[in-house]
């Protein structure tokens, strides 16, 4: 919780999928998941994806189809590029109402990504 009425919620799945319904954000999770999977399928790519959606006081609840269409529209636009997750979160920081650290605290997937080590950490290149 970040203040009166400000809550960051999240659901996630890893490569083996989910074994239970995404109860935290329910239908919004699946509504955002579909356009991401469609995009990756069209692109013939595999990737991790994190979606951010902030719902403010002016939000009119019209159903989860709205999340799906907002996500589709975002994926139609040219992507912003960053060299690292920290750089990407810095870019997002200027566009989100809540600070990126609140999202990091709530996101299991972002936490896993930040703690993941590269293969080079276990067998560094030898110079010479």
DSSP file (Angstrom, degrees, kcal/mol; ACC not computed):
  #  RESIDUE AA STRUCTURE BP1 BP2  ACC     N-H-->O    O-->H-N    N-H-->O    O-->H-N    TCO  KAPPA ALPHA  PHI   PSI    X-CA   Y-CA   Z-CA
    1    1 A X              0   0    0      0, 0.0     6,-0.2     0, 0.0     3,-0.1   0.000 360.0 360.0 360.0 138.0    0.0    0.0    0.0
    2    2 A X        -     0   0    0      4,-2.6     2,-0.3     1,-0.4     5,-0.1   0.368 360.0 -38.2-117.7   2.4    1.4    3.4   -0.9
    3    3 A X  B >  S-A    6   0A   0      3,-0.6     3,-1.8     0, 0.0    -1,-0.4  -0.918  99.3 -24.0 157.8-179.8   -1.2    5.7    0.5
    4    4 A X  T 3  S-     0   0    0     -2,-0.3     3,-0.1     1,-0.3     0, 0.0  -0.368 131.3 -10.7 -59.4 115.5   -5.0    5.9    0.9
    5    5 A X  T 3  S+     0   0    0     -2,-0.3     2,-0.8     1,-0.2    -1,-0.3   0.467 102.3 122.9  78.3   1.4   -6.5    3.7   -1.8
    6    6 A X  B <   +A    3   0A   0     -3,-1.8    -4,-2.6     2,-0.0    -3,-0.6  -0.853  32.1 161.9-103.1 108.1   -3.3    3.2   -3.7
    7    7 A X        -     0   0    0     -2,-0.8     2,-0.6    -6,-0.2    -3,-0.0  -0.973  29.8-148.9-127.5 137.2   -2.5   -0.5   -4.0
    8    8 A X        +     0   0    0     -2,-0.4     2,-0.3    94,-0.1    46,-0.1  -0.936  24.7 177.2-104.6 121.2   -0.1   -2.3   -6.4
    9    9 A X        +     0   0    0     -2,-0.6     2,-0.3     2,-0.0    97,-0.1  -0.849   0.9 175.5-119.7 157.3   -1.3   -5.8   -7.3
   10   10 A X        -     0   0    0     -2,-0.3     2,-0.3    96,-0.1    14,-0.1  -0.994  17.8-167.6-158.9 156.1    0.2   -8.3   -9.6
   11   11 A X        +     0   0    0     -2,-0.3     2,-0.3    13,-0.1    98,-0.1  -0.930  19.1 176.2-135.8 159.6   -0.1  -11.9  -10.9
   12   12 A X        -     0   0    0     -2,-0.3     2,-0.3    38,-0.0    38,-0.0  -0.971  18.3-155.0-156.1 167.0    2.5  -13.7  -13.0
   13   13 A X        -     0   0    0     -2,-0.3     5,-0.1     5,-0.1     2,-0.1  -0.983  12.3-147.1-145.5 151.6    3.4  -17.0  -14.6
   14   14 A X  B >   -B   17   0B   0      3,-0.6     3,-2.3    -2,-0.3    95,-0.0  -0.302  51.7 -66.8-103.7-167.6    6.7  -18.5  -15.5
   15   15 A X  T 3  S+     0   0    0      1,-0.3     3,-0.1    -2,-0.1    -2,-0.0   0.745 131.0  54.8 -59.6 -26.2    7.5  -20.8  -18.5
   16   16 A X  T 3  S-     0   0    0      1,-0.3    -1,-0.3     0, 0.0     2,-0.0   0.413 106.4-131.1 -90.2   3.8    5.4  -23.7  -17.2
   17   17 A X  B <   -B   14   0B   0     -3,-2.3    -3,-0.6     2,-0.0     2,-0.3  -0.267  34.8 -48.1  84.4-169.3    2.3  -21.6  -16.9
   18   18 A X        -     0   0    0     -5,-0.1    -5,-0.1     1,-0.1     3,-0.1  -0.754  28.5-166.0-104.6 150.2   -0.2  -21.2  -14.1
   19   19 A X  S    S+     0   0    0     -2,-0.3     2,-0.3     1,-0.1    -1,-0.1   0.452  77.8  38.0-109.7  -5.6   -1.8  -24.0  -12.1
   20   20 A X  S    S-     0   0    0      0, 0.0    -1,-0.1     0, 0.0     2,-0.0  -0.954  95.8 -84.4-141.3 159.8   -4.5  -21.8  -10.5
   21   21 A X        -     0   0    0     -2,-0.3     2,-1.6     1,-0.1     3,-0.1  -0.321  45.5-111.0 -62.1 144.3   -6.7  -18.8  -11.5
   22   22 A X     >  +     0   0    0      1,-0.2     4,-1.3     4,-0.1     7,-0.2  -0.607  46.3 171.1 -79.3  85.9   -5.0  -15.4  -11.2
   23   23 A X  T  4  +     0   0    0     -2,-1.6    -1,-0.2     1,-0.2     4,-0.1   0.750  61.3  68.0 -75.2 -25.2   -7.2  -14.2   -8.3
   24   24 A X  T  4 S+     0   0    0      1,-0.2    -1,-0.2    -3,-0.1   -13,-0.1   0.954 128.1   2.9 -64.1 -49.8   -5.3  -11.0   -7.5
   25   25 A X  T >> S-     0   0    0      1,-0.2     3,-1.7    -3,-0.1     4,-0.5   0.347  93.1-176.2-119.1   4.3   -6.2   -9.1  -10.7
   26   26 A X  H >X  +     0   0    0     -4,-1.3     3,-1.3     1,-0.3     4,-1.1  -0.001  66.0  10.4  47.8-126.3   -8.4  -11.8  -12.2
   27   27 A X  H 3> S+     0   0    0      1,-0.3     4,-2.4     2,-0.2    -1,-0.3   0.769 122.7  64.4 -60.4 -28.7   -9.8  -11.1  -15.6
   28   28 A X  H <> S+     0   0    0     -3,-1.7     4,-1.9     1,-0.2    -1,-0.3   0.857  98.9  55.9 -63.3 -33.9   -7.5   -8.1  -16.2
   29   29 A X  H <X S+     0   0    0     -3,-1.3     4,-1.9    -4,-0.5    -1,-0.2   0.947 112.1  40.6 -61.0 -49.4   -4.6  -10.5  -16.0
   30   30 A X  H  X S+     0   0    0     -4,-1.1     4,-1.9     1,-0.2    -2,-0.2   0.827 111.7  56.9 -71.8 -31.5   -5.9  -12.7  -18.8
   31   31 A X  H  X S+     0   0    0     -4,-2.4     4,-0.7     1,-0.2    -1,-0.2   0.868 113.5  39.7 -67.7 -35.7   -7.1   -9.6  -20.8
   32   32 A X  H  X S+     0   0    0     -4,-1.9     4,-1.1    -5,-0.2    -2,-0.2   0.798 111.8  58.5 -80.6 -30.2   -3.6   -8.2  -20.8
   33   33 A X  H  X S+     0   0    0     -4,-1.9     4,-2.4    -5,-0.2     5,-0.2   0.894  97.3  60.9 -66.2 -41.4   -2.0  -11.6  -21.4
   34   34 A X  H  X S+     0   0    0     -4,-1.9     4,-2.7     1,-0.2     5,-0.2   0.926 104.1  45.7 -57.9 -52.4   -3.8  -12.3  -24.6
   35   35 A X  H  X S+     0   0    0     -4,-0.7     4,-2.5     1,-0.2    -1,-0.2   0.870 112.3  52.9 -61.9 -33.8   -2.4   -9.4  -26.7
   36   36 A X  H  X S+     0   0    0     -4,-1.1     4,-2.6     2,-0.2    -1,-0.2   0.939 111.6  45.2 -64.6 -45.4    1.1  -10.1  -25.4
   37   37 A X  H  X S+     0   0    0     -4,-2.4     4,-2.4     2,-0.2    -2,-0.2   0.892 112.6  51.3 -65.6 -39.1    0.8  -13.7  -26.6
   38   38 A X  H  X S+     0   0    0     -4,-2.7     4,-2.6    -5,-0.2    -2,-0.2   0.927 111.4  48.2 -61.0 -44.1   -0.7  -12.7  -29.9
   39   39 A X  H  X S+     0   0    0     -4,-2.5     4,-2.3     1,-0.2    -2,-0.2   0.930 112.8  46.7 -62.9 -47.0    2.2  -10.2  -30.4
   40   40 A X  H  X>S+     0   0    0     -4,-2.6     5,-2.4     2,-0.2     4,-0.7   0.882 112.2  51.1 -64.7 -37.5    4.8  -12.7  -29.6
   41   41 A X  H ><5S+     0   0    0     -4,-2.4     3,-0.7     2,-0.2    -2,-0.2   0.932 111.4  46.9 -64.9 -45.9    3.2  -15.3  -31.8
   42   42 A X  H 3<5S+     0   0    0     -4,-2.6    -2,-0.2     1,-0.2    -1,-0.2   0.883 115.6  46.2 -61.2 -38.4    3.0  -12.9  -34.8
   43   43 A X  H 3<5S-     0   0    0     -4,-2.3    -1,-0.2    -5,-0.2    -2,-0.2   0.568 106.0-131.4 -80.5  -9.3    6.7  -11.9  -34.1
   44   44 A X  T <<5 +     0   0    0     -4,-0.7     2,-0.3    -3,-0.7    -3,-0.2   0.936  64.3 127.2  54.6  49.8    7.7  -15.6  -33.8
   45   45 A X      < -     0   0    0     -5,-2.4     2,-0.4    -6,-0.1    -1,-0.2  -0.881  55.7-139.6-132.4 161.3    9.5  -14.8  -30.6
   46   46 A X        +     0   0    0     -2,-0.3     2,-0.3    -3,-0.1    -5,-0.0  -0.958  38.0 145.3-116.9 142.2    9.7  -15.8  -27.0
   47   47 A X        -     0   0    0     -2,-0.4     2,-0.4     2,-0.0    -7,-0.0  -0.991  48.1-107.1-165.2 162.6   10.1  -13.2  -24.3
   48   48 A X        -     0   0    0     -2,-0.3     2,-0.4     2,-0.0   -34,-0.0  -0.780  38.9-168.1 -91.5 146.9    9.2  -12.2  -20.8
   49   49 A X        -     0   0    0     -2,-0.4     2,-0.4     2,-0.0    -2,-0.0  -1.000  14.5-169.5-140.8 140.1    6.7   -9.4  -20.6
   50   50 A X        -     0   0    0     -2,-0.4     2,-0.4   -38,-0.0   -38,-0.0  -0.998  10.8-159.9-126.7 129.6    5.5   -7.2  -17.7
   51   51 A X        -     0   0    0     -2,-0.4     2,-0.4     2,-0.0   -19,-0.0  -0.888   0.7-160.1-111.3 143.9    2.4   -4.9  -18.1
   52   52 A X        +     0   0    0     -2,-0.4     2,-0.4     2,-0.0    -2,-0.0  -0.980  13.8 170.7-121.5 130.2    1.7   -1.9  -16.0
   53   53 A X        -     0   0    0     -2,-0.4     2,-0.5     2,-0.0    -2,-0.0  -0.946  13.3-163.4-141.5 121.4   -1.8   -0.4  -15.7
   54   54 A X        -     0   0    0     -2,-0.4     2,-0.6   -46,-0.1   -46,-0.1  -0.901   6.8-156.5-105.1 128.4   -2.7    2.3  -13.2
   55   55 A X        -     0   0    0     -2,-0.5     2,-0.1     4,-0.0    -2,-0.0  -0.913  17.1-170.1-106.6 118.1   -6.4    2.8  -12.5
   56   56 A X    >   -     0   0    0     -2,-0.6     3,-1.6   -50,-0.0   -50,-0.0  -0.317  40.9 -87.5-101.2-175.7   -7.2    6.3  -11.2
   57   57 A X  T 3  S+     0   0    0      1,-0.3    -1,-0.0    -2,-0.1    -2,-0.0   0.740 123.8  56.8 -66.6 -23.6  -10.2    7.9   -9.7
   58   58 A X  T 3  S+     0   0    0      2,-0.1    -1,-0.3     0, 0.0     2,-0.2   0.430  79.1 121.6 -87.1   2.1  -11.5    8.9  -13.2
   59   59 A X    <   -     0   0    0     -3,-1.6     2,-0.6     1,-0.1    -4,-0.0  -0.450  52.3-151.7 -68.8 131.5  -11.5    5.3  -14.4
   60   60 A X        -     0   0    0     -2,-0.2     2,-1.0     3,-0.0     3,-0.1  -0.928  18.4-128.9-104.9 117.7  -14.9    4.1  -15.6
   61   61 A X        +     0   0    0     -2,-0.6     3,-0.1     1,-0.2    -2,-0.0  -0.518  44.5 155.1 -72.0 102.8  -15.2    0.3  -15.1
   62   62 A X        -     0   0    0     -2,-1.0    -1,-0.2     1,-0.4     3,-0.2   0.394  60.2 -83.1-107.0  -0.5  -16.3   -0.9  -18.5
   63   63 A X    >   -     0   0    0      1,-0.1     3,-1.4     2,-0.1    -1,-0.4  -0.395  48.1 -72.2 115.2 164.9  -15.0   -4.5  -18.3
   64   64 A X  T >> S+     0   0    0      1,-0.3     4,-1.8     2,-0.2     3,-0.6   0.653 114.0  81.4 -72.8 -14.2  -11.7   -6.3  -18.8
   65   65 A X  H 3> S+     0   0    0      1,-0.2     4,-2.5     2,-0.2    -1,-0.3   0.837  86.0  62.3 -56.7 -29.6  -12.0   -5.9  -22.6
   66   66 A X  H <> S+     0   0    0     -3,-1.4     4,-2.4     2,-0.2    -1,-0.2   0.894 101.0  49.7 -63.9 -40.2  -10.7   -2.4  -22.0
   67   67 A X  H <> S+     0   0    0     -3,-0.6     4,-2.3    -4,-0.4    -1,-0.2   0.914 110.6  51.5 -61.9 -42.8   -7.4   -3.8  -20.6
   68   68 A X  H  X S+     0   0    0     -4,-1.8     4,-2.4     1,-0.2    -2,-0.2   0.933 112.8  43.7 -60.5 -47.5   -7.1   -6.1  -23.6
   69   69 A X  H  X S+     0   0    0     -4,-2.5     4,-2.4     2,-0.2    -1,-0.2   0.855 111.9  52.7 -71.3 -35.0   -7.6   -3.2  -26.1
   70   70 A X  H  X S+     0   0    0     -4,-2.4     4,-2.1     2,-0.2    -1,-0.2   0.904 111.9  47.2 -63.6 -40.7   -5.2   -0.8  -24.2
   71   71 A X  H  X S+     0   0    0     -4,-2.3     4,-2.0     2,-0.2    -2,-0.2   0.912 111.0  50.6 -67.6 -42.9   -2.6   -3.5  -24.3
   72   72 A X  H  X S+     0   0    0     -4,-2.4     4,-1.0     1,-0.2    -2,-0.2   0.923 110.5  50.0 -59.7 -44.1   -3.1   -4.2  -28.0
   73   73 A X  H >X S+     0   0    0     -4,-2.4     4,-0.8     1,-0.2     3,-0.7   0.910 108.8  51.8 -62.6 -42.1   -2.8   -0.5  -28.7
   74   74 A X  H >< S+     0   0    0     -4,-2.1     3,-0.6     1,-0.2    -1,-0.2   0.882 108.3  51.9 -61.3 -38.0    0.4   -0.3  -26.7
   75   75 A X  H 3< S+     0   0    0     -4,-2.0    -1,-0.2     1,-0.2    -2,-0.2   0.654 102.0  60.7 -75.9 -15.0    1.9   -3.2  -28.7
   76   76 A X  H << S+     0   0    0     -4,-1.0    -1,-0.2    -3,-0.7    -2,-0.2   0.720  93.1  83.2 -79.2 -22.3    1.0   -1.4  -32.0
   77   77 A X  S << S-     0   0    0     -4,-0.8     2,-0.2    -3,-0.6    -3,-0.0  -0.390  96.7 -91.0 -81.7 158.0    3.3    1.5  -31.1
   78   78 A X        -     0   0    0     -2,-0.1    -1,-0.1     1,-0.1     2,-0.1  -0.462  51.0-114.7 -65.0 136.5    7.0    1.6  -31.6
   79   79 A X        -     0   0    0     -2,-0.2     2,-0.4    -4,-0.1    -1,-0.1  -0.393  15.4-125.0 -75.1 151.0    8.8    0.4  -28.5
   80   80 A X        -     0   0    0     -2,-0.1     2,-0.4     8,-0.0    -1,-0.1  -0.783  31.4-139.1 -86.1 139.5   11.0    2.5  -26.3
   81   81 A X        +     0   0    0     -2,-0.4     2,-0.3     2,-0.0     0, 0.0  -0.809  23.3 176.9-107.6 143.2   14.4    0.9  -26.0
   82   82 A X        -     0   0    0     -2,-0.4     3,-0.1     1,-0.1     6,-0.0  -0.977  31.2-136.7-139.9 152.5   16.5    0.6  -22.8
   83   83 A X  S    S+     0   0    0     -2,-0.3     2,-0.3     1,-0.1     3,-0.1   0.665  86.3  10.5 -83.2 -17.8   19.9   -1.0  -22.1
   84   84 A X  S  > S-     0   0    0      1,-0.1     4,-2.3     0, 0.0     5,-0.2  -0.956  78.1-103.2-152.6 167.9   18.8   -2.5  -18.8
   85   85 A X  H  > S+     0   0    0     -2,-0.3     4,-2.7     1,-0.2     5,-0.2   0.901 121.7  53.5 -61.9 -40.8   15.9   -3.2  -16.6
   86   86 A X  H  > S+     0   0    0      1,-0.2     4,-1.8     2,-0.2    -1,-0.2   0.905 108.9  48.7 -62.3 -41.2   16.9   -0.3  -14.4
   87   87 A X  H  > S+     0   0    0      2,-0.2     4,-2.0     1,-0.2    -1,-0.2   0.911 111.4  50.2 -63.6 -41.5   17.0    2.1  -17.4
   88   88 A X  H  X S+     0   0    0     -4,-2.3     4,-2.5     1,-0.2    -2,-0.2   0.909 110.0  49.7 -63.5 -41.9   13.6    0.8  -18.5
   89   89 A X  H  X S+     0   0    0     -4,-2.7     4,-2.0     1,-0.2    -1,-0.2   0.840 107.7  55.3 -66.5 -32.0   12.2    1.5  -15.0
   90   90 A X  H  X S+     0   0    0     -4,-1.8     4,-0.7     2,-0.2    -1,-0.2   0.911 108.8  47.0 -64.1 -42.6   13.7    4.9  -15.1
   91   91 A X  H >< S+     0   0    0     -4,-2.0     3,-1.0     1,-0.2     4,-0.3   0.928 113.2  48.9 -62.9 -45.5   11.9    5.7  -18.4
   92   92 A X  H >X S+     0   0    0     -4,-2.5     3,-2.3     1,-0.2     4,-1.9   0.839  97.1  71.5 -63.0 -33.0    8.7    4.3  -16.9
   93   93 A X  H 3< S+     0   0    0     -4,-2.0    -1,-0.2     1,-0.3    -2,-0.2   0.810  96.1  51.7 -55.1 -31.5    9.1    6.4  -13.8
   94   94 A X  T << S+     0   0    0     -3,-1.0    -1,-0.3    -4,-0.7    -2,-0.2   0.589 115.3  41.5 -80.7  -9.5    8.3    9.5  -15.8
   95   95 A X  T <4 S+     0   0    0     -3,-2.3     2,-0.3    -4,-0.3    -2,-0.2   0.604 101.5  75.0-112.1 -17.0    5.1    7.9  -17.1
   96   96 A X     <  -     0   0    0     -4,-1.9     4,-0.1     1,-0.1   -43,-0.0  -0.692  67.6-142.5 -98.3 151.2    3.6    6.2  -14.0
   97   97 A X  S    S+     0   0    0     -2,-0.3     2,-0.3     2,-0.1    -1,-0.1   0.878  89.5  59.9 -75.9 -38.8    1.9    7.9  -11.1
   98   98 A X  S    S-     0   0    0      1,-0.1    -2,-0.1    -3,-0.1    -3,-0.1  -0.646 100.5-101.5 -88.5 147.6    3.5    5.5   -8.6
   99   99 A X    >>  -     0   0    0     -2,-0.3     3,-1.6     1,-0.1     4,-0.9  -0.379  29.3-117.3 -66.2 145.9    7.3    5.2   -8.3
  100  100 A X  H 3> S+     0   0    0      1,-0.3     4,-2.4   -11,-0.2     3,-0.3   0.799 111.4  68.0 -53.8 -30.6    8.8    2.2  -10.0
  101  101 A X  H 3> S+     0   0    0      1,-0.2     4,-2.3     2,-0.2    -1,-0.3   0.854  95.3  55.3 -60.7 -33.8   10.1    0.9   -6.7
  102  102 A X  H <> S+     0   0    0     -3,-1.6     4,-1.2     2,-0.2    -1,-0.2   0.890 108.9  47.3 -65.1 -38.0    6.5    0.2   -5.6
  103  103 A X  H  X S+     0   0    0     -4,-0.9     4,-1.5    -3,-0.3    -2,-0.2   0.897 110.7  52.0 -68.2 -40.3    6.0   -1.9   -8.7
  104  104 A X  H  < S+     0   0    0     -4,-2.4    -2,-0.2     1,-0.2     7,-0.2   0.898 107.7  52.2 -62.7 -40.2    9.3   -3.7   -8.0
  105  105 A X  H  < S+     0   0    0     -4,-2.3    -1,-0.2     1,-0.2    -2,-0.2   0.838 116.2  40.0 -63.9 -32.6    8.1   -4.5   -4.5
  106  106 A X  H  < S+     0   0    0     -4,-1.2     2,-0.7    -5,-0.2    -1,-0.2   0.638  98.6  86.5 -92.2 -16.0    4.9   -6.0   -5.7
  107  107 A X     X  -     0   0    0     -4,-1.5     4,-1.7    -3,-0.2     5,-0.1  -0.778  47.2-175.0 -99.0 114.4    6.2   -7.8   -8.8
  108  108 A X  H  > S+     0   0    0     -2,-0.7     4,-2.5     2,-0.2    -1,-0.2   0.893  89.6  52.3 -66.5 -40.7    7.5  -11.4   -8.3
  109  109 A X  H  > S+     0   0    0      2,-0.2     4,-2.3     1,-0.2    -1,-0.2   0.912 109.7  46.7 -65.6 -44.4    8.6  -11.5  -12.0
  110  110 A X  H  > S+     0   0    0      2,-0.2     4,-2.4     1,-0.2    -1,-0.2   0.892 112.2  52.2 -64.5 -38.4   10.6   -8.3  -11.8
  111  111 A X  H  X S+     0   0    0     -4,-1.7     4,-1.8     2,-0.2    -2,-0.2   0.926 109.9  48.0 -62.7 -45.4   12.2   -9.4   -8.6
  112  112 A X  H  X S+     0   0    0     -4,-2.5     4,-1.1     1,-0.2    -2,-0.2   0.914 112.2  50.0 -61.0 -42.9   13.2  -12.7  -10.2
  113  113 A X  H  < S+     0   0    0     -4,-2.3     3,-0.4     1,-0.2    -2,-0.2   0.909 110.0  49.6 -63.6 -42.1   14.6  -10.9  -13.2
  114  114 A X  H  < S+     0   0    0     -4,-2.4    -1,-0.2     1,-0.2    -2,-0.2   0.837 115.2  43.8 -67.2 -32.1   16.6   -8.5  -11.1
  115  115 A X  H  < S+     0   0    0     -4,-1.8    -1,-0.2    -5,-0.2    -2,-0.2   0.586  87.9 111.3 -89.1 -10.9   18.1  -11.4   -9.0
  116  116 A X     <  -     0   0    0     -4,-1.1     2,-0.3    -3,-0.4    -3,-0.0  -0.416  59.8-143.2 -68.5 135.2   18.8  -13.6  -12.0
  117  117 A X        -     0   0    0     -2,-0.1     2,-0.2     1,-0.0    -2,-0.1  -0.719  12.6-119.3 -99.1 150.4   22.5  -14.1  -12.7
  118  118 A X    >   -     0   0    0     -2,-0.3     3,-1.6     1,-0.1     4,-0.4  -0.497  25.9-113.3 -81.8 155.9   24.0  -14.3  -16.1
  119  119 A X  G >> S+     0   0    0      1,-0.3     3,-1.7     2,-0.2     4,-1.1   0.839 114.4  66.6 -57.4 -34.7   26.0  -17.5  -17.2
  120  120 A X  G 34 S+     0   0    0      1,-0.3    -1,-0.3     2,-0.2    -3,-0.0   0.763  87.8  68.3 -60.6 -23.8   29.2  -15.4  -17.3
  121  121 A X  G <4 S+     0   0    0     -3,-1.6     3,-0.3     1,-0.2    -1,-0.3   0.780 104.4  42.4 -66.3 -25.3   28.9  -15.0  -13.5
  122  122 A X  T <4 S+     0   0    0     -3,-1.7    -1,-0.2    -4,-0.4    -2,-0.2   0.713 131.6  19.9 -93.4 -23.6   29.6  -18.7  -13.1
  123  123 A X  S  < S-     0   0    0     -4,-1.1    -1,-0.2     3,-0.0    -2,-0.1  -0.615  81.5-160.1-146.5  79.7   32.4  -19.0  -15.7
  124  124 A X        -     0   0    0     -3,-0.3    -3,-0.1    -2,-0.2     2,-0.1  -0.239  30.5 -97.1 -64.1 149.9   33.9  -15.7  -16.5
  125  125 A X        -     0   0    0      1,-0.1     2,-0.5    -5,-0.0    -1,-0.1  -0.373  36.1-130.1 -63.2 141.3   35.8  -15.3  -19.8
  126  126 A X        -     0   0    0     -3,-0.1     2,-0.2    -2,-0.1    -1,-0.1  -0.804  16.3-134.6 -95.3 134.6   39.5  -15.6  -19.4
  127  127 A X              0   0    0     -2,-0.5    -1,-0.0     1,-0.2     0, 0.0  -0.575 360.0 360.0 -82.7 149.7   41.6  -13.0  -20.9
  128  128 A X              0   0    0     -2,-0.2    -1,-0.2     0, 0.0    -2,-0.0   0.442 360.0 360.0 135.5 360.0   44.6  -14.0  -22.9
